[in-house]
Amino acid sequence: MAHRILIAKFAHETNRFSSRPTGLEAFRANMLYTGSEVVSRLTGTNSEIAGFLDVAEAEGWDIVPTVAANAGPSGMVTREAEEFVTSGILAGLQGGPVDGVLLALHGAMVTETADDGEGALLAQLRRELGPDVPIMATLDLHANVTDRMAEMATGLFSYRTYPHVDMRERGVEAARLMARCLAGDCRPVTAVSRGPLLVGCDDGRTTNAGGQMLDHLAAARKLEREEPGVLTVSVNAGFVDADIEDAGPSVTVTGDGDSARWRKLADGIMAEIWRRRDETSIEILTPEEAVRQAAQNSGKRGNGPVVIADFADNPGAGAYGDATRLLDVMLKAGLGNAAIGGLYDPEAALEMHRAGLGALLTLPLGGKTDPERGGGPLTLTGTVTALGDGKFVYEGPMSTGVTGDLGLCACFRVAAEEGADIEILVTSNNVQMLDRALFRAVGIQPEEKHVLAVKSQQHFRGAFGPIASEILVCDTSGMSSDDLSFRSFKHVRRPIHPLDPVTWEG
């Protein structure tokens, strides 16, 4: 008889400092599939679930698809949303016993009921399934791995790339270990190590040769190749803004059988992460510096655009996506043939749709959520050059084939001070600019621009790196700034670096 394997996704990176709660509507705006829709919508995509399904087909498993839920990073997940998704997953157990569970999680979810959202879900599944049914879970590279997660899961598989282009690959690896468990080849146990460290691993960046994260990952792969019994090793950069006790970098080792060796091996990599805790591989500029360099270099370093990343207003870290400081500097500098996106402003997008294509409007744009950080609304006059419903399909290396949604959106072209000519992608859903298809949803052709400004920290490199003549990163003092001083941490363990003086030998 074929093995029955339950499959689910419940992913959210929670920014506890955000004033926007994450309710069901946030999941519906991003991803909320149920039942057979999980399979039909995600088969063949670059997603963990596609990887699960690849192995399931090869192994001849009977799949129990339940829920695939993912919302953009924002505030705490509401009780209603948590209960809806969790009950949908647990309902998959009602049709008969399952032999294993494959979960696509993030690892930094905080809900209104649990600081450790993933640990709570895993514990509920473990209570239903007992200690022997294997549960394999994929995690984001920025997971805050807790002891409870490591205890309740059979194996943990974090992404090894940032931008995250190996989602499907890690799903395959998790499912393959499931197959080994079901065949009786191994009995995995997971150990986790962390230090008194809130930020580290160069935030997990894997695009810069010689960066420390590549060294830590190489050490992890060496353990997998050379240490008897080691099944998989993950290095996690952590997510500081979840503000939970276990926030920060961690290392997990999943090995065959219960052994103190797994924790010792994890400790070894963690000690090196601590030693290199202050290393960084990127230079962060002010918006003025970034725009000045872009103006000087656009069109001079190859045919591609200069790409400016608004590091501090990254929706992918829970920032509000409507900060205007970079746009303001671009306008005042007179940048021509430029585009910026996406600027989250549902009110402005709706007004543009009401006015219609070709309308000339003067309206306050952006900066409405937290005017004190990153710049308040700009009163701009421009032309509505495109309107859209926001539906698009990711075409770059990250989330390839997955459907995305900007909500009602528009292209607002502003020709302003000093001859500036800038096309602004205005959205109703707050989505990180990690794919060129977002610009194309409103007719902006990113390859043809001299300057592109994107609200993202690192993921943009996957799609925009190949066309960029130069990449500049700036800090607009928005919510995802590297500056920790404006955050009032209440839940992280103390003392912890860099908030406190810490002496630690590893």
MARPAMAR-368836 format. One record per atom (N, C-alpha, C, CB): y, z, x; residue in one letter. Coordinates in steps of 0.1 Angstrom, whole numbers, plus 5000, padded with zeros to 4 digits. Each point is the difference from the previous one (the first is absolute). Glycine has a CB too. Layout:
<bamars>
YZXa;...
</bamars>
This chain:
<bamars>
498850005008m;501250004992m;501350005009m;498750124981m;502349805015a;501249995008a;500850134999a;500049754996a;500650285015h;500950125000h;501249984992h;499250055023h;501350054970r;501250004992r;501150065008r;498750014978r;502449925024i;501150055009i;501349994992i;498849925021i;501850204977l;501350014994l;501149965009l;499250184985l;501749745011i;501149955008i;501450034993i;498649815009i;502350244999a;501350044994a;501149995011a;498950154983a;502349845012k;501250025009k;501050094993k;499649765010k;500950334998f;501150094995f;500950035012f;498650104981f;502549825020a;500850005012a;501450034998a;498449845010a;502250254996h;501450035000h;500550075012h;499950004975h;501249965031e;500650075011e;501250074995e;499249835017e;500750304982t;501050084993t;501150055009t;498250074984t;503149905012n;501150055007n;500650114992n;500549785010n;499250354994r;500450114993r;501550024998r;497950115008r;502949825000f;501450015000f;500749904990f;499950085024f;499249844970s;500549904991s;500350074986s;498849825012s;502250144982s;500350054986s;499449924989s;502250085009s;497049814995r;499449924990r;498550044999r;501649815005r;498050254984p;498550034999p;499249874998p;500650224989p;498249795014t;499149884999t;499150024988t;500049975025t;500449974964g;499250004988g;499149884998g;501850144990g;497649864998l;499149884997l;500849875001l;498650154986l;502649855010e;500849875000e;500149955014e;501250074980e;498950025030a;500149955014a;498749945005a;501650185004a;497249874991f;498749945003f;499949864993f;499050235004f;501449774983r;500049874993r;500849905006r;499650134979r;501549915027a;500949905007a;499549955013a;501950114989a;497149955016n;499449965013n;498649964998n;501550165012n;497649934986m;498549974998m;499450114991m;499949885022m;499650084967l;499250084991l;499049924993l;501950164997l;496949825009y;498949924995y;498950094996y;500649805014y;498750174975t;498950084995t;498849914998t;501650164990t;497249905011g;498749934997g;499849875008g;500250104977g;499449805016s;499749875006s;501249945007s;498249974983s;503050075012e;501349955006e;500150035015e;501150024977e;498350105027v;500050045014v;499449895008v;499950244994v;499049715001v;499249905008v;500849864999v;497850124995v;502649844993s;500549874999s;501449985007s;498849994978s;501950125023r;501449995006r;500050025015r;500950084978r;498049985027l;500150045014l;498949935009l;500950214993l;498149735001t;499049925008t;500749905008t;498350044983t;501449965030g;500549895009g;501450035006g;498649854987g;502050265009t;501350045005t;499950085013t;500950004977t;500250025030n;500050095012n;500250144994n;500849825016n;498150244979s;500150134995s;498750085003s;501649924981s;498550215018e;498850085003e;498949974990e;501450185010e;499049804977i;499049984990i;499349865002i;501450144984i;499349765021a;499449885003a;498950025010a;502149874994a;498250215016g;499050035010g;498850074994g;501850025017g;498450084974f;498950064994f;499149904993f;501450214997f;499349704996l;499349904992l;499249905008l;501750024982l;498949955030d;499249915009d;498750065004d;502249925009d;497850214994v;498750065004v;499150024988v;501250125019v;499449924970a;499250024988a;499249884996a;501750164992a;499049725009e;499349884997e;498849975010e;502149914990e;498250115023a;499049985010a;498850104998a;501849925016a;498550204980e;498950104998e;499349994987e;501350155015e;499349784975g;499449994987g;500250134992g;498349855009g;502850224993w;500350124993w;500549974986w;500550125021w;499349974969d;500649994987d;501350085001d;497849994988d;503349945010i;501350065001i;500550074987i;500549835018i;500150284983v;500750074989v;501550005003v;497950154995v;502849745001p;501450005003p;500850094990p;499849775009p;501050314995t;500750104991t;501549974999t;498350175006t;502549875004v;501449995000v;500549965014v;500250174982v;500849745019a;500749975012a;501550034997a;498349825008a;502250294998a;501450044997a;500750025013a;499350114979a;501949835022n;500850015011n;501549994996n;498249905015n;502650194989a;501549994997a;500750015013a;499750114978a;501549835022g;500950005012g;500350145004g;500949784994g;499350255019p;500450145004p;501350054992p;499049955023p;500950174973s;501150064992s;499750154999s;500549784987s;500050295003g;499950144998g;498650044995g;502450014996g;497450125001m;498650054997m;499449924988m;500750235009m;498049754992v;499349944989v;499950104988v;498749865016v;501750094972t;500050094989t;498650044995t;502249894993t;497850225000r;498750054995r;499349894991r;500950245001r;500049704991e;499449894991e;499449895008e;501750064983e;498949895027a;499549895008a;498750055007a;502349905003a;497850225003e;498850055007e;498850014991e;501550125016e;498749944972e;498950014991e;499549874994e;501050224994e;499949695004f;499549864995f;499149945010f;502149974987f;498350025026v;499249935010v;498750085003v;502149905010v;498150234992t;498850085003t;499050004989t;501450155014t;499049864973s;499049994989s;499449874999s;501350174988s;499449725016g;499449875000g;498949985011g;502249914991g;498150165020i;499049995011i;498750094996i;501849975017i;498550154978l;498850084996l;499349954988l;501350195008l;499349734984a;499349944989a;498949905004a;502150024987a;498149935025g;498949915006g;498750075002g;501849875011g;498250274989l;498850075002l;499350034988l;501050115019l;499649854969q;499350034987q;499049904996q;502150114994q;497949785013g;499049894996g;498650025007g;501949854996g;498050255011g;498750025007g;500350055015g;498949834985g;500150225022p;500250045013p;500449895010p;498450184996p;502549865013v;500349905011v;499450055013v;502249934988v;497649975021d;499450035013d;501050025011d;498049874993d;503350095004g;501050015010g;501449974994g;498349945018g;502750104989v;501449974995v;500849945012v;499950194983v;500849705014l;500949945010l;501450014994l;498249845009l;502750234999l;501450034995l;501049935010l;499250224989l;501849725005a;501249965008a;501150094997a;499349765000a;501050335010l;501050104998l;501249975010l;498250174993l;502949915006h;501049995010h;499950125010h;501549894984h;498550235011g;499850115009g;501350095001g;498449875012g;502750084981a;501250085000a;500650014986a;500549935023a;498650094967m;500450024986m;500250144997m;498749794994m;502450245000v;500450134994v;500249994985v;501050085023v;498350004969t;500249994986t;500750134995t;497949854998t;502450154989e;500650124994e;499150125000e;501449854986e;497350125016t;499050114999t;499450035014t;499549934977t;500649985033a;499350025013a;500849945011a;497849994988a;502450095023d;500649955012d;499149905007d;501250225003d;497549804996d;499049915006d;499449924988d;499650175020d;501049734976g;499649924989g;498649945002g;502349954994g;497550005018e;498749935003e;498950115000e;501149825013e;499250304994g;499050105000g;499650054987g;500950075021g;500149944969a;499750044987a;499049904993a;502250124999a;498149755002l;499149904994l;498650005006l;502049864996l;497950155017l;498750015007l;499350124996l;500949885019l;499750234979a;499450134996a;499449984985a;501550145015a;499349804977q;499549984986q;498749915000q;502350024991q;497849875017l;498849925001l;498850075006l;501549805003l;498850285007r;498950085007r;499450104990r;501149975022r;499750094969r;499450094990r;499149934991r;502050145002r;498349744994e;499249924991e;498749945007e;502149944987e;498150035025l;498949925007l;499050095008l;501649815001l;498950315003g;499250095008g;500249965015g;498350034982g;501150045027p;500349995014p;499449875007p;500150255000p;498949694994d;499249905007d;500449854997d;498250164999d;502549824990v;500549864998v;501149965009v;499350024976v;500549875032p;501149975009p;501349954994p;498149945016p;503050104989i;501349964996i;500749955012i;500150164981i;500249715020m;500749945011m;501449964995m;497949915010m;503150134998a;501449974996a;500849935011a;499950204985a;500849705012t;501049945009t;501350074998t;498849775000t;502050235011l;501350075000l;501049915007l;498950235000l;502349794996d;501249945007d;500150065014d;501249964978d;499349975032l;500250055013l;501050125000l;499549775009l;501350244981h;500950114999h;499550114991h;501949845003h;496850184996a;499550114992a;500250135007a;498249854992a;502050255000n;500150145004n;498650064997n;502550034996n;496649965013v;498650044997v;499850155000v;499249795010v;500450274979t;499850144998t;498550045003t;501950014983t;497950125019d;498650045002d;499249984988d;500850185016d;499849834972r;499349984988r;499549864998r;501450184990r;499549725014m;499649865000m;498849985009m;502449934995m;497750125017a;498949985009a;498750064995a;501649995019a;498550134975e;498850074995e;499449934988e;501050215008e;499849744983m;499549944987m;499549865002m;501550154988m;499149775021a;499649875002a;498849995010a;502449924995a;496849985004t;498949985009t;500549935013t;498449994981t;502549915017g;500649935011g;501449964997g;497749925007g;503250085003l;501449964998l;500349885009l;500650244994l;500049665001f;500349885007f;501549964999f;497649924997f;503250115013s;501449974999s;500349865006s;500550245002s;500549694993y;500449885005y;500350015015y;501049934978y;498849965029r;500250005015r;501249915004r;497650055003r;503149914987t;501149915003t;501350044992t;498449815004t;502750175002y;501350024993y;501049905005y;499550254998y;500849644994p;499749984986p;498550014997p;502049864998p;497750184990h;498650024996h;499349874996h;500650234992h;498849705017v;499449874997v;498550015000v;502049895010v;497450234992d;498650015001d;499450084988d;500249995025d;500550004963m;499550084988m;498649964996m;502450024993m;497449855006r;498649954996r;499050035011r;501149814987r;499350185025e;499050035011e;499650145000e;501149835014e;499850264983r;499650155000r;499250034988r;502150055012r;498249874977g;499150024988g;498649965003g;502049964985g;497949935022v;498649955004v;499350115008v;500849765000v;499950305010e;499450105009e;499650124992e;501449925019e;499450124971a;499650124992a;498849974992a;502450074999a;497549814995a;498949974992a;498749985008a;501649894984a;498650065028r;498849995009r;499450135004r;500949795008r;500050314994l;499450135003l;499450064987l;501850045018l;498749934971m;499450044987m;498549945000m;502350014988m;497649865015a;498749945000a;499050075010a;501149784994a;499450265017r;499250085009r;499550134995r;501249895019r;499750184974c;499750134994c;498949984989c;502450085004c;497849824988l;499049974989l;498749975006l;501849934985l;498150015027a;498849965006a;499450125007a;500849765002a;499950354999g;499550125007g;500149995015g;498450024982g;502549895023d;500249995014d;500850105007d;499849764996d;501150314996c;500950105005c;500550104990c;500749835017c;499850284987r;500550104991r;501450045005r;497750094994r;503349835002p;501450025006p;500650134997p;500349764999p;500550295010v;500850124998v;501349975008v;498050164998v;503149884995t;501449975006t;500750135004t;500149804986t;500550195026a;500850115006a;501449955002a;498050115011a;503049974987v;501449965002v;500750105010v;500149904977v;500850045031s;500850085010s;501549964998s;498150015016s;502750094984r;501549985000r;500650115009r;499949904977r;501350075027g;500850105009g;501350044993g;499049905020g;501850184986p;501350044994p;501049895001p;499550245006p;500249654988l;500849885002l;500249934987l;499049975023l;502350014973l;500449944988l;500149855001l;501250214994l;499349745017v;500149855002v;499449975014v;502149984985v;497449905016g;499349965013g;499349874998g;499850245006g;499549725005c;499249885000c;501049884999c;498050114989c;503249905015d;501049894998d;500049954986d;499749945024d;500150154967d;499949974985d;498949904997d;502450044999d;496649945011g;498949924997g;500249855003g;499450164983g;501749805023r;500349865002r;498949945010r;502450044996r;497149845000t;499049935007t;500449865004t;498350144988t;503049835011t;500449865003t;500749995014t;500349974976t;499950145031n;500650005013n;499050035011n;502150074990n;497749835019a;499050015010a;500450125009a;499649755000a;499450335003g;500350125008g;500450124992g;500649855018g;499550144969g;500450114991g;498950105000g;501549854986g;498950285012q;499050115001q;499049994989q;501750145011q;498649814977m;499050004990m;498849915003m;501950044984m;498449855023l;498949915005l;499150085010l;501549804996l;499150285012d;499250085009d;499150104993d;501849985017d;498850094973h;499250104992h;498849934992h;502150144998h;498249744997l;499049924993l;498949965009l;501749924983l;498750045030a;499049965010a;499150125003a;501649825009a;499050294992a;499250125003a;499050034988a;501950105014a;498649884974a;499150014989a;498849915000a;502050084987a;498349795016r;498949905001r;499050035011r;501649834990r;499050235021k;499150035011k;499050114996k;501849945016k;498750164976l;499050104995l;499049944991l;501850175001l;498649744991e;499049934991e;498949935008e;501849984982e;498649955029r;499149925008r;499150095008r;501649825001r;499050295005e;499350075011e;499450144996e;501549875015e;499050194975e;499650144997e;498850004990e;502450085004e;496549974999p;498850004991p;500450074987p;498449995020p;501249944969g;500250064987g;501349984993g;498550175008g;502549785000v;501349984994v;500049874992v;501150115019v;499349904968l;499949884991l;501449934998l;498150124988l;502949965011t;501449944999t;501050115004t;499249844982t;501950115024v;501150095004v;501349944995v;498750075021v;502250014973s;501349954995s;501150085006s;498949944978s;502250005025v;501250065005v;501149984989v;499349965025v;501350154971n;501049994989n;501350055005n;498250044983n;502949885014a;501350045004a;500650104991a;500349775010a;499250244978g;500550104990g;501349954993g;499050185014g;501449894976f;501249964992f;500850134998f;498849814988f;502350205020v;500850125000v;500650044987v;500549945023v;499949964969d;500850034988d;499150054988d;501649835007d;497150184995a;499250064990a;500250154999a;498349825003a;502250245009d;500350145001d;498950094994d;502449944998d;496450045008i;498950094997i;499650085013i;499249844981i;500050265017e;499750085012e;499349925011e;499750194984e;499549715012d;499349935011d;500649865003d;498050114992d;503349875005a;500749885003a;500049985015a;501450024979a;498549855025g;500149975014g;498749935006g;501550195002g;498549775010p;498949935006p;498750085000p;501749885015p;497250044984s;498750065000s;499049905006s;500650154980s;498249905023v;498949925005v;498850054992v;501049965023v;498249944972t;498850034993t;498849945008t;501250024977t;497750055024v;498849955006v;498950024989v;500750045024v;498649854972t;498950014992t;498849975008t;501349924980t;497750175020g;498849995008g;498850034992g;501350075020g;497649894986d;498750014994d;499550155001d;499449755005d;500650324984g;499550145000g;501250095003g;497749935007g;502050204990d;501050105002d;500150055014d;499750074976d;501449915031s;500150035014s;501450055004s;498149845005s;502050265003a;501350045005a;500649905009a;499350244998a;499949675007r;500549905009r;501049914994r;497850005011r;502149974976w;500949914993w;501550065001w;498149924984w;502050205013r;501350075001r;500649995015r;499450154980r;499749885029k;500450005014k;500549865004k;498350195005k;501049714991l;500449865003l;501449974994l;497649935002l;502550114985a;501349984994a;501150075007a;498849974978a;501050155026d;501050085008d;500449935012d;499050214991d;500149725016g;500449935012g;501049894998g;497850055008g;502149874981i;501049904997i;501350074996i;498249834994i;501750284998m;501150074995m;500950055011m;498750064979m;500649995032a;500850065011a;500849895007a;498250175003a;501349714997e;500849895006e;501149954991e;498049925012e;501850094975i;501149974991i;501150105002i;498449914983i;501350225019w;501050105002w;500749985013w;498650164988w;500749805023r;500649985013r;501149884999r;497950085011r;501849824981r;500949894999r;500950004987r;498349875013r;501950254982r;500650024987r;501449944998r;498650204998r;502149795013d;501449954999d;500249865004d;500750235004d;498249704999e;500149865004e;500349914987e;498550045020e;502449864982t;500349904989t;500049865006t;501350184987t;498349735006s;500049865005s;501149914994s;497550035003s;503450034989i;501049914994i;501450065003i;498449934982i;502649995018e;501450045001e;500649994986e;500249925024e;500550194971i;500650004987i;501549995002i;498150144990i;502549765004l;501549985002l;500750054988l;499549805014l;501950214987t;500850024988t;500149864993t;501350195011t;499049814976p;500249884993p;501049915007p;499450114979p;501749955026e;501149925006e;499449935013e;501750164991e;497549915017e;499449945012e;499149894996e;500250225012e;499049814978a;499049894996a;500749884995a;498350184994a;502749834998v;500649884994v;500849935011v;500250124978v;500449955032r;500749945011r;499149925008r;501650195001r;497249865002q;499049935008q;499549884992q;499350205012q;500549814975a;499549894992a;501049895000a;498750164986a;502649885012a;501049895000a;500149935013a;501350144984a;498549935027q;500149935013q;498849915003q;501350205008q;497549844987n;498849945004n;499449904989n;499550205014n;500949814974s;499449914990s;500249865004s;500450174982s;498549755017g;500049865003g;499949975015g;501349974980g;498750145029k;500049985014k;498650035007k;502550054999k;496650014994r;498750045005r;498949934993r;501050225008r;499049654991g;499049934993g;500549974986g;498250115013g;501049844979n;500449954987n;499950104989n;499349785007n;500150334995g;499750104990g;501250094998g;497649995005g;502450094984p;501150094997p;499950135008p;500049914977p;501250155025v;500050145006v;499750094988v;501749945018v;497350154984v;499650094989v;500550145003v;497949864995v;502850194996i;500550145001i;499250094990i;502449925007i;497050184998a;499250094991a;500950124997a;497849925010a;502450114978d;500650124995d;499050125000d;501749874986d;498150195026f;499050105002f;500150124991f;500049925023f;501250114973a;500350134993a;500049994985a;501350075020a;498649814975d;500049984985d;498749924997d;502550014998d;496450045007n;498749934998n;499350054988n;499849975025n;500049954965p;499350044988p;498550045003p;501549854986p;498050095025g;498750045004g;499850145005g;499749765005g;501450314997a;499950145004a;500650094989a;500149945024a;500250004965g;500550084989g;501550004999g;498150145002g;502649785006a;501549994999a;500349934988a;500350005025a;501050014971y;500449954986y;500249855000y;501150224996y;499149715015g;500049865000g;501349944995g;497650004997g;503450085001d;501349954995d;501250035009d;499150034977d;500650025035a;501150035009a;500849875004a;498750205009a;502649814992t;500849885002t;500749995013t;500450014976t;499450095033r;500850005012r;499849875009r;499850255000r;498949715001l;499849885008l;500649884994l;497950105008l;502049884979l;500649894993l;501550005002l;498150014983l;502550115016d;501450015002d;500549955014d;500050194983d;499249855027v;500349965013v;499849855002v;499450235008v;499649714986m;499749865001m;501249924994m;497550044999m;503050014989l;501149934993l;501250005009l;499050064978l;501450065027k;501250025008k;499949925013k;500350224990k;498549765015a;499949925012a;500049854998a;498650195009a;501449774978g;500149864997g;498749925003g;502450025004g;496450044995l;498849935003l;499849894990l;499050215009l;500749674996g;499749894991g;498549965000g;502449925004g;497250014986n;498649964998n;499150125003n;500649765007n;499750344985a;499250135002a;499450044986a;501550075020a;497550014981a;499450064988a;499650145002a;499249784993a;500850304997i;499650145001i;499250044987i;502050065014i;496950024988g;499250044989g;499050115004g;500249774991g;499250284999g;500549994986g;500950124998g;498049884992g;503050105000l;501050114996l;499650044986l;501949915015l;497650214984y;499650064987y;501250034991y;497950095011y;502249844978d;501150034991d;499649944986d;501850015019d;497450064973p;499649944987p;501249974991p;497950135002p;503149954998e;501249984992e;500649865003e;500450254998e;499849735015a;500649875004a;499149894997a;501350125018a;497449894985a;499149894997a;500149964985a;498550085019a;501550024972l;500049984986l;501449934996l;498550204996l;502649845010e;501249944997e;500149865005e;501150225002e;498249755009m;500049865005m;499149914990m;500350085024m;498649984971h;499249924991h;500849984987h;497950105010h;502849994985r;500849994988r;501149895002r;499550244994r;501149765018a;501149905003a;499449865001a;501350185011a;497549814995g;499449875001g;500249935013g;500349984976g;498949925027l;500149935012l;501349935002l;497549964999l;503150055013g;501349945003g;501250084997g;498949794995g;500850334998a;501250094996a;500750055013a;498850064979a;502549955020l;500850075010l;500350144995l;501049775008l;498650335000l;500150144995l;500750085011l;498049974986l;502750135009t;500550115009t;499350134994t;502249885006t;497150195003l;499250114995l;499850105012l;498949864982l;500950275015p;499550105010p;498649975003p;501750174992p;498049825021l;498649975004l;499450115010l;500649754997l;498350304999g;499350095009g;500650145001g;499249805013g;500250284996g;500650135003g;500250104989g;501149885017g;498150114973k;500250084988k;499150135000k;500649794987k;498350215021t;499150114999t;500550125008t;498249844997t;502350145016d;500450105008d;501149955009d;497850115000d;503449874994p;501249945008p;500350075013p;500949934978p;498750195023e;500450075013e;499249955012e;500650204986e;498249745011r;499149965011r;499949854999r;498750225000r;501849715010g;499849865002g;501049914993g;497650055001g;503450014992g;501049924994g;499949994985g;500149885021g;501150144972g;500049994986g;500249864995g;501050235000g;499349754986p;500149874994p;501149925007p;499150094978p;500649785023l;501049905005l;500449924988l;499149995024l;502250004973t;500549914990t;500249865006t;501150194988t;498049725007l;499949875006l;500249894990l;498550095018l;502049804986t;500149884991t;499149895006t;502450064993t;496749894999g;499149905004g;499449924989g;499550155019g;499649764985t;499549904990t;498550034999t;501749835006t;497850174982v;498550014997v;499449875002v;500450184983v;498949815028t;499449875004t;498549984997t;501749995018t;497750124978a;498649994996a;499650134992a;499449865020a;499750124970l;499550114992l;498550005000l;502150004985l;497250115014g;498650005000g;499450124993g;500149875021g;498650124976d;499350114993d;499450105011d;499549854980d;500650115032g;499650095011g;498549985004g;501750154992g;497549785001k;498649985004k;499849925012k;499450034976k;499850015034f;499749935012f;498750045005f;502449985005f;497149945005v;498750035006v;500250015015v;498749884982v;500950235024y;500250025014y;499249895008y;500250254997y;500649695012e;499449885007e;499950035015e;501049854983e;499650255022g;499950045014g;498850075004g;502450015000g;497550045012p;498750065004p;499750144994p;500449885021p;500650184972m;499850134994m;499949984985m;501250125019m;497749944975s;499749994986s;499949864995s;501350214997s;498249705011t;499949864997t;499349984986t;500049945025t;500649984966g;499349974988g;500350104989g;498349885013g;502250244990v;500350104990v;501349964992v;498850185015v;501249854972t;501249974992t;501050115001t;498649874984t;502750095018g;501150105001g;501049974988g;499750025025g;501250084974d;500949994988d;501450065005d;498150014983d;502949915017l;501450055003l;500750044987l;500149855020l;499350134968g;500750024988g;501049894998g;499750255002g;501249774988l;501149904998l;500749995013l;500250054975l;500049835030c;500749995013c;500949885000c;498150105011c;502849894999a;501049895001a;500449995014a;500850054977a;499849835026c;500749975012c;501550004997c;498049865010c;502750224997f;501450014998f;500749965013f;499850194983f;500949705016r;500649945013r;501550045000r;498449815000r;501950265012v;501350055002v;500749935011v;499350224991v;501849715007a;500849945010a;501350095001a;499049764996a;501150315015a;501050115000a;500849995013a;498650144985a;501749985020e;500950025011e;499649925012e;500650234991e;500449725016e;499849945013e;499049884999e;500550225011e;499449724977g;499149884999g;498550044998g;501649885014g;498150244982a;498650044998a;499449924989a;500550235008a;498249744994d;499249934990d;498650065000d;501449785002d;498450314988i;498850085000i;499350004987i;501050155017i;497749824983e;499250004988e;499350144999e;499749755000e;500550314989i;499450144998i;498949994990i;502250115005i;496649944999l;498950014990l;500150144993l;498549855015l;501850144972v;500250124992v;498750024991v;502649975000v;496950155001t;498750034993t;500150114990t;498849925021t;500250094970s;499950114991s;498850095003s;501049864983s;498150105026n;499050095006n;500350015015n;498349934983n;501550195022n;500450045014n;498849965009n;501650194992n;498549695014v;498949955008v;500449985014v;499049894979v;500150155031q;500349985014q;499949855003q;499150235005q;501849725004m;500049865003m;499049975012m;502549994993m;496350005003l;498949985010l;499449864999l;499550244999l;501149674993d;499549874998d;501149904996d;497850104993d;502149785013r;501149904997r;500049964985r;499749925024r;499150094970a;499949964985a;501050084992a;497649955003a;502950175001l;501050074992l;501349924999l;498950225007l;501549735005f;501249925000f;499949874991f;500550095023f;498349854979r;499849884993r;499950014985r;498849925020r;501050214975a;499950024986a;501449974993a;498350185004a;502849825004v;501349964994v;500549885008v;500550244993v;498749685013g;500449875006g;500650015013g;500449934978g;499650195029i;500550015013i;498949965010i;501550194993i;498849725016q;499149955010q;500250075013q;499849774988q;499550335015p;500350085012p;500049935013p;499050194988p;500249705013e;499949935013e;501349925003e;497549984996e;503350004994e;501249925001e;501350085003e;498949834985e;500950305015k;501250095002k;500350025015k;499550114977k;501849925026h;500350045013h;499750155002h;501849825001h;498550264989v;499850145000v;499350054988v;502050035014v;496950054988l;499350064988l;500150155002l;498549804997l;501950274993a;500050155000a;498950044990a;502550025006a;496650074999v;498950044991v;499950155000v;498849795005v;500950274984k;499850144998k;498650045003k;501950014983k;497850035030s;498750025004s;500150075014s;499049814987s;500050265017q;500050065013q;499149935010q;500450224989q;498449735007q;499149945009q;499249894993q;499850225013q;499849804975h;499149904993h;500649865000h;499150194986h;502249805014f;500649875000f;499649915011f;501950104989f;497749965022r;499649925012r;498849914998r;500950195014r;498349854977g;498849914997g;500449864995g;498750214995g;502249794995a;500449874994a;501249945007a;499150084979a;501950005025f;501249955005f;500049995016f;501250104980f;498049975026g;499949995015g;499749865005g;499250235000g;499949694993p;499749875005p;501249904999p;497650044993p;503449984998i;501149914999i;501250055006i;499049924979i;501050215026a;501350065005a;500349955014a;499650204986a;501649775017s;500549975013s;500350135008s;500949784993s;499450324999e;500250145005e;499950104989e;501649905018e;497950224986i;499950114990i;500950115004i;497649934994i;503250124997l;500950125003l;499750104989l;501849865011l;498250274993v;499750114991v;501250095000v;497549995004v;503050044983c;501250095000c;499750124990c;501549805005c;499350304997d;499950124992d;501350014992d;498550125017d;501449864970t;501250014991t;500250144994t;499649764995t;499750345010s;500150144996s;499450024986s;502050035014s;497149884982g;499350014987g;498950105001g;500649774995g;498750244994m;499050114998m;498850005010m;500749994976m;499049895029s;498949995010s;500550005014s;498649884983s;502650175020s;500550005013s;499150095009s;502349974991s;497750005022d;499350085010d;500650145002d;499349795011d;501950234984d;500750125001d;499450104990d;502149895007d;497250224998l;499450094992l;500950124995l;497949945012l;503350064993s;500950114998s;500550024986s;500749975023s;499349924969f;500450014986f;498950044991f;501849835005f;497050175000r;498950044991r;499850155000r;498949785005r;500950284984s;499750154999s;498550024998s;502450044991s;496949975020f;498650024999f;499650144995f;499749835019f;499450174971k;499750134994k;498550035001k;501849974985k;497349935018h;498650024999h;499249975013h;500349944977h;500350005033v;499349975013v;499750135007v;501149785002v;497850225006r;499750125008r;501050025010r;497549964996r;502850165008r;501050035010r;499450105010r;501949964984r;498550045029p;500949905006p;499449875001p;501150195012p;499749704989i;499549875001i;501149915007i;498650034979i;500949895030h;500949915007h;500349874991h;499150085023h;502149884976p;501250035008p;501050104993p;499749785011p;499850284979l;500950094992l;500250145008l;499349894979l;499750155029d;500050125006d;499649995015d;499550114978d;500949985031p;499450015013p;498550034999p;502350075010p;496949854997v;498650034999v;499349985014v;500049924976v;499250175027t;499149995012t;498649994996t;501650135014t;497849764990w;498649974995w;499249935011w;500749994976w;498150065027e;499349945011e;499049894995e;500250225012e;499649774975g;499149904995g;498650055000g;501549825008g;
</bamars>
